Amino acid sequence: MRNDVWKKIKIATYYFIGIICFGYIIETLLYKFGFEQTAPKIYDNISGALGGATASIFFIKDGSKKFDVYLLIILVILAIGVYFFVYN
């Protein structure tokens, strides 16, 4: 029982980081192509990511899969790449 709680918290942390990166990528691309007037900030995505990660705790049925971890790594790399694409 206790081990399951820690697994859910770990997976929710993955979702939290993934939602922040995904939101930042979308907002940065919207800014780059002129749909947004203000430059995106990573802090703007934290509140939505907290809600998504908290909700994901209740809907997680199984443990994390390799695909989830690989997707998180890809999102982080894309967020870094988009940052340099816009600001350099």
Short mmCIF file of the C-alpha atoms (twelve columns), coordinates in Angstrom:
data_MODEL
# 
_entry.id   MODEL 
# 
loop_
_atom_site.group_PDB 
_atom_site.id 
_atom_site.type_symbol 
_atom_site.label_atom_id 
_atom_site.label_alt_id 
_atom_site.label_comp_id 
_atom_site.label_asym_id 
_atom_site.label_seq_id 
_atom_site.Cartn_x 
_atom_site.Cartn_y 
_atom_site.Cartn_z 
_atom_site.pdbx_PDB_model_num 
ATOM 1  C CA . MET A 1  0.000  0.000  0.000   1 
ATOM 2  C CA . ARG A 2  2.683  2.461  1.018   1 
ATOM 3  C CA . ASN A 3  4.805  1.590  -1.988  1 
ATOM 4  C CA . ASP A 4  1.882  2.304  -4.329  1 
ATOM 5  C CA . VAL A 5  1.535  5.817  -2.945  1 
ATOM 6  C CA . TRP A 6  5.175  6.597  -3.674  1 
ATOM 7  C CA . LYS A 7  4.835  5.216  -7.200  1 
ATOM 8  C CA . LYS A 8  1.814  7.448  -7.817  1 
ATOM 9  C CA . ILE A 9  3.679  10.480 -6.473  1 
ATOM 10 C CA . LYS A 10 6.635  9.695  -8.743  1 
ATOM 11 C CA . ILE A 11 4.394  9.369  -11.795 1 
ATOM 12 C CA . ALA A 12 2.539  12.563 -10.884 1 
ATOM 13 C CA . THR A 13 5.913  14.338 -10.712 1 
ATOM 14 C CA . TYR A 14 6.656  13.099 -14.232 1 
ATOM 15 C CA . TYR A 15 3.295  14.440 -15.392 1 
ATOM 16 C CA . PHE A 16 3.967  17.754 -13.653 1 
ATOM 17 C CA . ILE A 17 7.268  18.248 -15.471 1 
ATOM 18 C CA . GLY A 18 5.787  17.051 -18.751 1 
ATOM 19 C CA . ILE A 19 2.812  19.418 -18.589 1 
ATOM 20 C CA . ILE A 20 5.084  22.371 -17.816 1 
ATOM 21 C CA . CYS A 21 7.361  21.554 -20.762 1 
ATOM 22 C CA . PHE A 22 4.477  20.911 -23.157 1 
ATOM 23 C CA . GLY A 23 2.752  24.171 -22.203 1 
ATOM 24 C CA . TYR A 24 5.995  26.096 -22.590 1 
ATOM 25 C CA . ILE A 25 6.618  24.607 -26.037 1 
ATOM 26 C CA . ILE A 26 3.122  25.511 -27.250 1 
ATOM 27 C CA . GLU A 27 3.243  29.047 -25.831 1 
ATOM 28 C CA . THR A 28 6.711  29.653 -27.255 1 
ATOM 29 C CA . LEU A 29 5.679  28.554 -30.728 1 
ATOM 30 C CA . LEU A 30 2.563  30.719 -30.542 1 
ATOM 31 C CA . TYR A 31 4.750  33.673 -29.551 1 
ATOM 32 C CA . LYS A 32 7.282  32.959 -32.286 1 
ATOM 33 C CA . PHE A 33 4.662  32.898 -35.024 1 
ATOM 34 C CA . GLY A 34 2.885  36.030 -33.797 1 
ATOM 35 C CA . PHE A 35 -0.246 34.636 -32.150 1 
ATOM 36 C CA . GLU A 36 0.806  35.865 -28.683 1 
ATOM 37 C CA . GLN A 37 2.089  39.326 -27.828 1 
ATOM 38 C CA . THR A 38 3.893  38.496 -24.585 1 
ATOM 39 C CA . ALA A 39 6.900  36.235 -24.314 1 
ATOM 40 C CA . PRO A 40 6.138  32.939 -22.554 1 
ATOM 41 C CA . LYS A 41 7.415  32.216 -19.074 1 
ATOM 42 C CA . ILE A 42 7.826  28.831 -17.497 1 
ATOM 43 C CA . TYR A 43 6.147  30.158 -14.340 1 
ATOM 44 C CA . ASP A 44 2.845  30.677 -16.178 1 
ATOM 45 C CA . ASN A 45 2.477  26.931 -16.695 1 
ATOM 46 C CA . ILE A 46 3.075  25.850 -13.098 1 
ATOM 47 C CA . SER A 47 -0.500 26.348 -11.871 1 
ATOM 48 C CA . GLY A 48 -1.975 24.271 -14.696 1 
ATOM 49 C CA . ALA A 49 0.659  21.614 -14.212 1 
ATOM 50 C CA . LEU A 50 -0.118 21.400 -10.487 1 
ATOM 51 C CA . GLY A 51 -3.778 20.800 -11.249 1 
ATOM 52 C CA . GLY A 52 -2.999 18.217 -13.910 1 
ATOM 53 C CA . ALA A 53 -0.502 16.352 -11.749 1 
ATOM 54 C CA . THR A 54 -2.833 16.370 -8.755  1 
ATOM 55 C CA . ALA A 55 -5.700 15.029 -10.848 1 
ATOM 56 C CA . SER A 56 -3.444 12.374 -12.354 1 
ATOM 57 C CA . ILE A 57 -2.786 10.870 -8.914  1 
ATOM 58 C CA . PHE A 58 -6.404 9.747  -8.733  1 
ATOM 59 C CA . PHE A 59 -6.492 8.293  -12.247 1 
ATOM 60 C CA . ILE A 60 -3.189 6.394  -12.323 1 
ATOM 61 C CA . LYS A 61 -3.896 2.684  -12.475 1 
ATOM 62 C CA . ASP A 62 -0.524 1.090  -13.123 1 
ATOM 63 C CA . GLY A 63 3.118  1.956  -12.673 1 
ATOM 64 C CA . SER A 64 5.131  4.193  -14.936 1 
ATOM 65 C CA . LYS A 65 6.157  2.738  -18.227 1 
ATOM 66 C CA . LYS A 66 9.331  3.311  -20.178 1 
ATOM 67 C CA . PHE A 67 7.281  5.221  -22.720 1 
ATOM 68 C CA . ASP A 68 6.285  7.807  -20.085 1 
ATOM 69 C CA . VAL A 69 9.895  8.417  -19.114 1 
ATOM 70 C CA . TYR A 70 11.029 8.622  -22.748 1 
ATOM 71 C CA . LEU A 71 8.210  11.055 -23.528 1 
ATOM 72 C CA . LEU A 72 9.261  13.215 -20.591 1 
ATOM 73 C CA . ILE A 73 12.872 13.279 -21.803 1 
ATOM 74 C CA . ILE A 74 11.733 14.236 -25.304 1 
ATOM 75 C CA . LEU A 75 9.525  17.038 -23.942 1 
ATOM 76 C CA . VAL A 76 12.374 18.468 -21.854 1 
ATOM 77 C CA . ILE A 77 14.737 18.405 -24.844 1 
ATOM 78 C CA . LEU A 78 12.092 20.027 -27.055 1 
ATOM 79 C CA . ALA A 79 11.490 22.751 -24.464 1 
ATOM 80 C CA . ILE A 80 15.208 23.540 -24.368 1 
ATOM 81 C CA . GLY A 81 15.378 23.533 -28.163 1 
ATOM 82 C CA . VAL A 82 12.367 25.801 -28.523 1 
ATOM 83 C CA . TYR A 83 13.855 28.193 -25.993 1 
ATOM 84 C CA . PHE A 84 17.022 28.592 -28.089 1 
ATOM 85 C CA . PHE A 85 14.963 28.725 -31.290 1 
ATOM 86 C CA . VAL A 86 13.027 31.754 -30.043 1 
ATOM 87 C CA . TYR A 87 15.593 33.667 -28.051 1 
ATOM 88 C CA . ASN A 88 18.667 33.238 -30.290 1 
# 
